[in-house]
Amino acid sequence: MSAIRILIADDHAIVREGFRTLITSEVDLVLVGEADNGDDAVTKALDLQPDLILMDLVMPAKDGVTAIREIKAQHPEIRILVVTSFAEDDKLFPAIKAGAQGYLLKDSSPQQLLQAIYDVYRGEASLHPSIALKVIRELNQTNNAPPTTDPLTSREVEVLKLIAQGLTNQQIADRLSISEWTVRTHVRNLLAKLHLANRAQAMLYALREGIVD
């Protein structure tokens, strides 16, 4: 296997130093750059085109989710492993929808981080155990009630697919050449028909039902 080229994106110098030490201790990992804010992360990702990025979520200038979305839009082949202190749903699901293949907490061991790097590089998902439990719980809560007899319209299916890809309402509106208000209406209707509580559940529903890969 060729060396895995890694970019670190974290605003804390001590965290970057720890990642740097770990990466340089492995013969098949190469550190190609470091970024201390979200804007710098996007710029260096596009310039250096690493194989994998270790991405924090809370950074100055631009948050990690926005950085992930912008990087994946231009270079979808770049793998992104989130390493953060935050396990809240409002950080987790947007990061996954934006394109992160892995999500670790900063209390993970060095060996867990190394394993996650190799797994994500191979195209596999890698989740911290507590994060995996959150995803499982979300899946179990999804669609507990039977859908209504009113099927989704073709437009609602289109919107559901784009939600599952992590697009915002405005991005969906631009893609479909409709207004953002119309997108919000479609989202509200499809959530009601499927008895789903939020966009995260809609994404998981679409994945589970094979509506998207």
Secondary structure as UniProt FT lines:
FT   STRAND          4..9
FT   HELIX           13..24
FT   TURN            27..28
FT   STRAND          29..35
FT   HELIX           38..48
FT   STRAND          52..55
FT   HELIX           64..74
FT   TURN            76..77
FT   STRAND          79..84
FT   HELIX           89..98
FT   STRAND          102..105
FT   TURN            106..107
FT   HELIX           110..121
FT   TURN            122..123
FT   STRAND          126..127
FT   HELIX           129..141
FT   TURN            142..143
FT   HELIX           154..164
FT   TURN            165..166
FT   HELIX           169..176
FT   HELIX           180..194
FT   HELIX           199..208
FT   TURN            209..210
//
